[in-house]
Amino acid sequence: MPALLCGLVAVAAVLSVFLAMDSLRLFSERPLMEFVITVQNHYYYALLALLLPFSFLIYPPVKRATRYWYDIILSLATFGICLYFFINSETMLDYGWEFSAPDTAVVMSYMLWALALEAVRRCGGATLFWLVLVFSVYPIFADKMPGPISGMASSAAETASYHVMSIESILGLPFRAFAQLVIGFLIFGVALQHTGGGRFFINLAFAGFGHVRGGSAKVAIVSSGLMGSMSGSVITNVLSTGPLTIPAMRKNGFSREYAGGVEACASTGGVLLPPIMGSTAFVMATFLNVPYTSVAIAATIPALLYFFGLFMQIDAYAARQGLQGTPREELPKLSDTVKEGWFYMASFAVLIFLLVFMQREAVAPFYATGMLLVLNQMSPKNRWNLDQTGAFLVACGKLLVELLAIMAGVGLIVGALSVTGLSGTLVNDLLFIAGDSILMLLLMGAFTSFILGIGMTVTAAYIFLAIVLAPALVQGGLDPMSVHLFILYWGMLSFITPPVALGAFAAASIAGASALKTGFKAMQLGSVIYFIPFFFVLEPALIMQGSASDIVITTAVVALGITFIAGGLQAYMPVLGLLDKPGLLPALGRVLIVSGGILVALPGLESIGIPIGDVALFATGLSLSVIGILASRRPRVLLQGTGA
């Protein structure tokens, strides 16, 4: 970007973060801007004015296009229109402009509606744009639609006014979650990347796991998982940790495709691992009207089970291939690593303390970021110069611009469904189509989440399905938290599932591997993620609901099932050894092991109307796995390497 544009983006980032912090009263007991920002809409329109115009300057109208003069016009128009609504925020509320606005405000609403659509096209892609466009104009034609999708109609002027001046559309729930919760965590993730957090987590993982068999791949799991948890972005995580972990795996004897698949799976899992989990988790907390910590706690066991499955597959592969760990003398010492990067751990501890113990999720990332930046500047080795500080601010600005545009665009969908009453109608229609079968609804939800996740951002896909599908599943008797996590998980699967597999393709480019082969390898390595959402939606104990004994026993049973799944896929079981006897019967045996593992881990199906209990599933699955092991086990041989 040109230097002037970089400077403007940096200033916009600083002002946006200042407004976010001031709205949380982090500078004093009363907001410093209380004489200017007198109502909440002032804050929202100020964020729009600061960030939305840059979507036309940072993101070109088409790929590889040069900047056009009309991008500047669109940017200035967006700023001016948002400024108009900022100035009139109090009047808008006092006189109910969302229902009866003056002509000037209506014209401005039309313009901001169109600009928001173009911004979401540039930042969120064509698929999201067309979905937002269709839904945003739907209220105008709602009464003319066929019965199942008909709704209460509004005039074009009423629709435009509602979209822009109500708190249900552009300024709706997704945008409010961004303004009140997400900004701080985004800034913390960027700060972590720019201060070298990725390298610290990699060195920490090498010090702990580098010496065990397949150590470099296990290092990738730990480091990319931790970094992904803090950054909240799959692609960003692959591109930041992949250049360090993938060459290490190649040196350790892993193939290019395998190394890329491991990195893609670890980075994808990191975004599902608390404490941060990406912006979608904060929107989820807002939807469920619960503290973010409730979402993070509920997501802990499913995420750990996913990483356990990934770890077991890598260990089995390394054992079967005889891949040894890195000699200890070539690894960084744990004491030296902690000494050099203690301030990352301190910032992380502050974040966890404020999130979990103080229940202050809105302010936690700002304190953690402040501590991280101050301690970083106190270190002569890590201290930023002006260029590095500028790069950090620009990165913050670009991320805020992109997510704000997407949240504003998705808000148009929320507003359209709200004003027409279609969301309630769709719930009843879905229940009718599924024949009141919760299993059918779950399968429909999984498929739809996956398809939408291919062409849209995870956040956009989640919000759409949280409005349309989640209420039907909850109405069917399933736990609301598990339903929303189910949608989130299946929306994430497109990062490791061909033909899209964006996370795997990014890792393949670093590894110099075939993109499609890396995608299929990632799909195999991360296979348990396809089943885990069904496990926790059927058994709330996996999301920390129930007695301590239920949680422990259920988690242990699922872990056993995952062990069988990993063993069958990689033809190796801990203690038992190789399961790679040649021939058709042993191959069928490995299929039985995987199938049995799924049944062992699968909770009872009574909650979805199928009279099969968990004891019957466990016994059947265990029997199948044992038969499969007996059919495919090779006589025990000594394997190289050090077990983990």
N, C-alpha and C positions, 0 to 999 in steps of 0.2 A: 504494500500500500504506500502511496505517497506520504512524505513526512508530515504534511499539513493534516491529512486525514488521520494519520496515527495519533497526532497530537490532540485532535478533536475527540477521537474515540477514547483516549486516555482521560481527558477532562470529563467526558460524559460518564465514564466508569466511576471516577472519583466522586462526582456529584450524586450519582445514583446510590452509591454505597453510603455516602454521607446522609442522604435522605432516609435510607433504610435504617441506619443506625439511630438517627434522630427520632424516627417514628417509634423506635423501641426505647427511647429516653436513655440512651447510653452515655450522653454527654452531660446531662443534668437531670434534675427531678422533673423539669418541664421541658418539652421540646424547644430547641433553639429557634425553630421556624414556626412557632405557634401563631405568630402574628400574620404569617403568610398562608400557612397550611392550617386552616381552621376546621375543615371537614376532611374525612378520609379520601373522598374523591379528588381533592387537591393533590394528595400524594400520588394517587394512581395516574392521573392525567400528567403529572410532572414526570413520572417514570416514562410514560408513553412519549412525551415531548423530547426527553433526553435520549432515548434509545431507539425508538421505532424509525426515526429518519435515517439512521445509519444502515438500516437493512437495504436501502437503495444504493448506498455508496460502497458498502463492503461486498455485497453479493450482486454479481452482474445479472442482467435480464436473462441471458442464456450462458451456458458454459463457454469459457474461453473468449467471451466477448470483452471488448475494451469498454471503458466507461463512456457513457454517452451524456450529452448535455442534459437530456431529460431526466437522468438520474438525480441531478442536482435540483431540478425543478420539483420532482416528486419529494425529495428530501425536505426542501424548504416548505413545500405545501403541507407536508405532514407535521412539521414543527409548528407552523402557523395555526393549523386547525386544532392541534392538541393544546396549544397555548390559549386559543379561544375558549375551549371547554374548561381549561384550568381556571381561567379568569371568571367564568360563569358557574363554577361548581356549586356555590352556595345558592345562587338563584335557581339553578337547575333542580336542586332538592326542595327548595321552598315552594316552587310553583309546579312541581311534577312534570318537568319537560319530557320525561320518557313517555308520557301519555298525551300531552298537549304542549307542543313546543312552538316557538315563533318560527317564521319561515326561514330566517337566517340559520337558526340552529338545525333545522331539517336539512337544508342544503349542505351544511357542514357535515351532518351525519352521513348523508349519501357519500360524500367525498372520503370521509375517514373509513367508511365501510369498504369502499373500493380500494383504498390504499392498504388497508389491513389484509385484504385478499391478495394483493400483489406482493406484499411483504411475506406472507406465509408461503406463497409460491416460490419465492426466491430462497427462503430460509428452510422450508420444510419439504420442498419437492412437489412434483406434479400431482402425485396421488393424493396427498393431503390437501392440496389446493382444490382439486375437483370435488373432493368430499365436502370440504368446507363451503365451497361455492354452492353446491346443490342444497345442502342443509340450510345455509343462510338465507337463500331466496325462497325456501319451502313455505314459510308462513304466508307469503303472498298468494300461493296457489293451494294452500292446505285443504280448503273446502272442495276443491275440484279433483282431489286425489281419490283413488279407489278406496273402498271401505276400510280395509285393514290399516291403511296409512293416511286416512283423512284426519283432519284436525280443525281447530278454530283458526280462521283466516284473519289476516290483518292487511291493511293497505300498505302500499310500498313505503309511504311516508311514515306510517306507524311502525313498520318493521325496521326502517333505518333508525328511527328515534330510539326504539327499544334496544337495538344492537349497541348503540353508541352511548346512550345516556342512562341506561339502567345498570344495575349491578348484577345482572344475570347473564350478560352476553360477553362483549369484549372485556368488560371489567368483572366478569363472573368468577366462579370458584377457581378455575385454573390460574387466572391472572392474580387473584388475591393470594393464592398459595405461593406463587412466585414472589410477590411483593412482600409478604409477611414472613416467609420461611426460607425460600430457596436461595435467595441472593447470597446470604452469608455462607452457606455450604458450598456454593459454586466458587466463591472467592477463596475459601479455604483449600479447595481442591487445586485451583490454579496456583496458589501460593506453595503448596506442597510440591507440585511438579517443578516450579521454577527455582525452588531452593535446593533441589537435588534429592527430594524424598524417594524417588524411584531407585536411585543408586543405593541409598541407605538401606531400603528394604531388601534389595537384592543381596547386598553384603551381609545383612543380618541373616537372611535365609541360607546363604552359602556357609556362614559360620556354624549354623545349626544343623543343616541337612546335606551339605555338599559332600560329606565323606561316605554317606550311605549308598547302597546300590541304586543306580538311576538317579543319583543325587541332583544332577543339574536340572532334571525335569521336575523333581520335587521342590527344588529351589524356585522354579518358575511358578509352581502352584502357590507357594507361600508368598513370594514377593509380589507377583501380579495380583493375587487375591487381596493382599493388604492394600496395595496401591489402588486397585480398582475400587475397593471399599471406600477409600478416601476421595478419589477423583470423581467417581460416579459416572464414568463414560467408558464404554467398551473400546471404541476405536482409539480414543486418546490414550487409553491404557496400553493397548497393543503397540501403538507407535512409540510410547515412552519407555516401556520396559522390554519390549520385544527385541530391540537392537542389542540388548545386553544378555537376555536369557536365551535367545535362539542360537547365537553362536556358541554359547556354553554347552547347550544340549548337543549341537553338532559335534563339538570336540569330544563329548562323552560317548559318542557312538550312535546317537539317535539319527534317523533319516530326516531329510528336509521336511517332508510332509508331516512326520510325527512331531517334530519340534514345533512347527507352525500350528498344528492341531492342539498341542498342549497349551501353548501361549493363548490361543483363541479361547479355549475352554476356561482357562484360569482367569482371563480378563473378563469374560462373560459372568463367571461366578462371582467375581469381585464386586460387580455392580449389584448383586443380590445379597451381598454380605454386609450386615450392619458394621459400623454405625451410620454411614451416609446413604448408600444404596441408590444414588442418583436422584434426580428431581422427581421422578414418578412417585417415589415413596412418600414425599411430602404432600403431593396432591392427594394421595391415598388417605393420608391422615386427615386432610381437610374433608374429603368425601365422607369418611367414617365418623368425623367429628370426635376424634380421639387424639391424645398427645402422640407426637411422632415416636416417642419412646415405646409406645404400645406396638406400633408397627415394627420397630426394630427388634423388640423382644420376640414378637411372633415369628419374625423371619429368620431368627438365629439357627434353630435346629434344622430346618430345610436346607439352608445354605451350607451348614457344616456337613450334612449328609451328602450333598452334592460334591463337596470337596473330598469327602471320605471316599466316595466312589471313584473320583478322578485319581486320587492317591493310590487306591488299591489296583486300579488298572495299570498305572505306570509301574508300580512295584512288581506286578505280575509280568509285565512286558520285559522289564529290566532283568528279572530273574530268569525268564525263559531265554533271553538273548545273552545272558552272562555279562551285562553291562555293569562295570564296577563304578564306585564313586571316585571322586577326585581325592588324591592324597592330601592328608591334613596339612602338610607343609606348604601346599600351594593355595590353601584357603585363608581368607582373612580371619584373624583371631576375634572371638566374640567380644573380649574385653576392649580391644582396640576399636571395633565397630561401634560398640555402645558409647565409648568415650568420644568418638568423633560425631556421632549423631544423636546424642542424648536429648538435644532440644526437640527433635521430632517426637521422641517418646514422651517428653514433657507436655508438648502441645496436644498430643493424642490423649494423654491422661486428663488434661484439663477439659478437653471436649467430652470425654466419657463421663467425667465427674459432673459436669454441668447438665449433660443430657439425662443421665440415669438417676443421679442422686438429688440434684437440685431441680430437675424437671423444667429446665429453662432452655428448651430447644431453639427458640428464636434467637437468643443472644449468644448461645454457646459457640457457634462457629466464629463469631466476631472476636470473642476473647481468645479463642485458640489461634486464630490467624494473627491477631496482634502479638501474642506471645511468640509465635513462630517467626514473624518478621523481625521483631526486636532482637531475639536471640540470634537470628541469622546475621543481623548487622553487627552484632558484638563479636562475631567470629571472623578473624582476619582472613581465614581460608575461604569462607563462604560469602563474605560481604559483597553486596551488589554495588555496581557503579551506576551512573545515571542511565546508561543504555539498557542495562539489565532491569532497572526499575521501570523504565519506559516500556520495555517488552512485556513485563508483568502486567502493567496497567492496560496495555493494548489487548493482551490476551483476555483479561477480565472483561473488557468492553465488548469484544467480539462475541464472547460466550453469552453475556447478558443480552446483547442485541438479538442473537439467534433464538434464544429461549423465550424472550419476551414476545417476539413476533409469532412464534409457534403457539404460545399460550393464548395470545390475543385471538389468533385464528381459530383455535379449538374452542375458545369461548363462544364464538359465533354458533357453533354446533349446539353447545349447551343452551344458549339463548333461544335458538329456534325450537328445540325440543320442549323447552319450558313454556314459551308463549303459546304454542299450539296444543299443548297437552299430549303430544305424541308419545313421550317417554312412557307414560302410564299405559297407553294403548298398546305399545310394542311389547310390554311385559306380558299382557294378557294374550297377545297373539303368539308370542314365543311359547308360552305354556300350552297353548292350544296345538301348535305345530308339533311340539314334543310329546303330545298326548299325555301330559302331566308326568312324563318320565324324566326324573332328575338326571339319570345317566345320559339320556339323549341330549339334554340341555348342556351337560358338561362336555360331551363330545362336540356339540355345535360350538360351544364357547371356546374350546381348545382350537378347533379348526379356524374359527373366525379370528381369534387372537393372533394365531400364527400368520394368516393371510394378511391381516391389517399390519402386522409387525414387519412384513416384507416391504410394503410400499410407504410406510409412515414411520415417524419416530415412535419409540415405545410409549412415550408420554401421551401422544395424541391417540394412539390405538387404545391405550388403557382408559383414557377419559371417555372415549366413545362407548366402549363396552361397559364401563362402570355405570353409565347412564342407561344403556339399552338392555344389557344382559344380566348384570349383577343383581338387580332387584328381583328378576325372575328366579334366579338360583336361591336367593335368600328366602323368597316367598315359598320355595319348595322345601324349606326346612334346613338349609345348610348355614353354617356359621358365616356371618358377614366378613370377618377378617380373612378367613380361609378362602372365601370366594374372590375377594379382591386380590389376594396374593396369587391365586390360581390364574387370574387374568394377566397379572404382571409377568409371571413365569412364562406363560405361553407366548406372550408378546416378545420376550427376550430370545426365544428359540431361533428366530430368523438369523441371529448373529453367527450361529454355528451350523445351520442347516442349509445345504444346497437346495435350489440353485443360486440363492442369494448369498447367504453366509458371509456378511460383510466383515465380521471380526476375523473369520478364517482367511478370507481373501487378503485382508491387510497383513496378517501374519505371514501368508504365503509370499507376499511381495518382499518381505524382509528376509525370509528363508531362501528365496530363489527357487521356490517349489511350484508345482502345478497348483493353481488355485482350486480347481475342482477336486483333485485328490486330497488336498489339505482340508477342504470342506467336509468330505466324507470321513476323513480320519478324525476330525473334530467331532463330527456327529457320533462316531463310535465311542470316542473317549468320554464325551459328555452325555452318553446315552441315558444315564439314570435321571437326568433332568426332565426327560419326557414322562417319567413315571411319578416322580416326587410330588408334583402338584396334585395328582389324583390321590396319593397317599394322605397328604395333610388335609385335603378338602373332605375326605372321608373320616379322618381321625384327628379331632381338634387337639389331642394331646401333643401332636407334633408342632403345634404353634403355641405351646406353653399354656394350654387350657386344660385344667384337670388337676388331679392330685399329683404330688411329686412321684409317687410310685408308678402311676399310670404313664407319666411322661418318660421316666427312666426305662420302664419295661418296653413301651412302644418304640422308643428310639433304638433300644438294643435289638429288638426284633427286626426293625427296618434295616439297621446296619448289617445284620446277618444276611438278610435277603440281598442287599447290595453287594456283599462279599461274594455270594454265589453268582450274581450277575456279572461282576468283574471277572471272576474266575472263569466263567464260561466263555466270555468274550475274548479273554487273553490266553486261554488254555493253560492256566496255572492257578493252583490254589495254595495259600499259605499252609505250611506243615505237610500237606499231601503231595505237593510237587507238581510235575508236569501232567497236563491232561491232553497231550497232543498225539496220542496213539493214532497212527494212520488208518484210514479206512472209513467206509460209510457209517458203520455202526458207532464208532467213537465220535464222528461228526454229529450224528443225531444225539449222542449223549451230551455233547456240549450245548446243543439246543435245549435239551431237557434241563440242564443246569441253569441256564438263563431263565427259562420259563418257570422253573421251580423257585428261583430267587424272587421273581416278580410276585408269585403267589405267597411266598413267605412274608414279604414286606407289605403285601396288600392288606389293609384293614378289612374288618367285616363290612358287608355290603347292605346290612339291614337299613342303614340311614337313607339309602336310595331305593328302597322297596324290593331288594333282592334278598331272599331268605337264606343267605350263606354267611355263617359266622367266621370270625377270625381264627378260631381253633381249627375248623375244617380246612380253611385256606392254608394255614400254617402246616398242618399235617400232610396235606396233599403236596404242597410245595417242597417240603423237606424230603418226602419220599421220592419225588421226581428228581431232585438234586442229587440225592444219594445214588439213585439208579444211574443217572448221567455220569457221575464221578466214577462209579465202578466200570462203566462201559468205556470211558475215555482215558482212564488213568494209565500212564506208562509206569513201569517199574522205577522206583526211586533212584535218581542219580544225583551226584554231587554237583551243585550249581556254584558258579563263581560269584564273587561279590559279597557284599555285606548287607544283610537284611536290615530293614527299617522297622 
